[in-house]
Amino acid sequence: MARKLNIDGDGQGDLGGHGGEMRAVLVYQRQSYDFWRSHLGRDDLEYGQFGENFTVDGLTDDEVHIGDRYRIGEAEFEVSQPRVTCYRVGMRLGEPRLPSLLVAHHRPGFYLRVITEGPVRAGDEIARTRVGRHRMSVAAIDALLYLPDRDVGRLREAVDIPALSQGWQGSFRELLDAVEHPAPAGSDSGRWTGFRPLRVSRIVSESATVSSIHLAADDGAPLASPEPGQYLTLRLADAADPPPVRTYSLSSAPSDAEYRISVKREAHGVASTYLHARLRVGDTVEAAAPRGDFFLSPEDHEAAPVLLLSAGVGVTPVLAMLHALAARRSRREIWWLHTARSATEHAFAVEAHQLLDGLDGSHEHVYYTAATGRLDHDTLAALGLPVHATAYLCGPGPFMTAMRDALVRIGLDPARIHTELFGALPPINPGLTGADAPAPHQPPGATGTGPRVTFARSGLTVPWRDDRASVLELAEACDVPTRWSCRTGVCHTCQTPVLSGTVRYGPDPLEPPSPGTALVCCARPVTDLVLDL
């Protein structure tokens, strides 16, 4: 029986990376099995090993279109997207190259959405009842996302296919937007590669738990001017051995003369304890250039109302955005919503109030959880927030989830809600529910002698051991949180900045990463990874 979410008795075993209405039924072809038996020199490939629900004769990926509909038995189906091959298929077949091979040879297979539920039997004929808009084949759509040299006209057609799943449509919109709105020339002016020394020029106490550290170039040269909301990555050589690597949001107006980071002291934090207790004016720290995708969009400066919503030390990146808006004397409607445990732990209260006081049309709301409880949907709904606002949220994971859901319920467009997490995300391990996750720790066994791998948000640095198969395996051995990369089902190849060092690949990526980045674990990324090579 084919149902809206799966086939009776043959449901998805891994709902963290598969499943849902747009991925109810997976299809693979006997012709592709024949190809792989020949190409890989394997005689042990049996139907079902690629994880499909239906093994079919015909319906090859280069002849089936996204949006095609098929009658099989008494059910009707619609082609919704190519299959995104996760690492498990490669593990099952003992072929780690398989995800890239499926794309390179245009044989990914595809998913069906169930239009009409009904019984289906082996041997049923398959009849096409409708052809998808623009006649873009599964293989063509797959190549358009994952291979280089994309045709802009085809990208426009892809976002115009209503049957294509929202995850894939969103990916194509991002690619199209990057082509139509390229980054301005000179946007990387002043940036540097690797780590460079920065000198501590000032240290300022902002609250009972937060201190700001002002950093200038050790040689007096201009710094790279960051976007409001970006962060610095620091390597603290004097804090511990090996040196901890941490990221901290920049909390002041963008400047090429001085940076300001604001750090909350954690009871057992090696890096924060060093910065609060041992660091002195005149000391130096090593820093990578500012980076990060959470920042006030340049084209958004004078557009819709802006909502800056934060909790605790999560105020730092949105405070930088407020500084930028104040420096431009922005005329847009600005809503400032912040929550802290108490007034004594409320950092930047006076600074934010003064900035808002100088802006026409600003709204300021501060909540102390010790006195009034946590922000929730009802509190936000009572404020009368403009539903056409662009929102920027930063704080702990549970706060972020609750606030984003509340804003969507109020009526804000999810695409206009931008988030930055403080702290590691909780893990998503499909099939394992209700289990208590231990704190991240050193892995069992002998200590490695290779490059240091730092899980920055988890505060853990581990020397690499050559018998490790992947960074993912190392993370799981350390109980570092790992998550599926995309709730919509499109698993992008994960690009992460290269702070220093070089990277070699095996096999080579189908599409090289952007300059200054590396590809790390395309299926299930670690949320807080820094490789110190």
ABEGO torsion letter per residue (X at the ends): XBBAABBBGABBABAAABEEAAAABBBBBAAAAAAAAAAAGBAABBBGAAGBABBBBEGBAAABBBGBBBBBEABBBBBABBBBBBAAAAAAAGBAAAAAAAAAAGBAEBBBBBABBEBBBBGBBBBBABBBBGGBBAAAAAAAAABBGBBAAAAAAAAABAABBAAAAAAAAAAAAAAABBBBBGAABGBBBEBBBBBBABBBBABAABBBBBBBBAAGBBBBBBBBGBBBBBBBAAABOBBBBBBBBBABBBBAABBBBBBBBBAABAAAAAAAAABBBGBBBBBBBBBEABBBBAAAAABBBBBBBBBEAAAAAAAAAAAAAAAAGBABBBBBBBBBABAAABBGAAAAAAAAAABBGBBBBBBBAAAAEBBBAAAAAAAGBBAABBBBBBEBAAAAAAAAAAAAAAGBBAAABBBBBBEBBBBBBBGBBGBBBBBBBBBBEBBBABBBBBBAAAGBBBBBBAABABAAAAAAAAGBBBBBABAAGBBBBBBBBBABEBBBBOBBBABBBBBGBBBBGAABBBAABBBBX
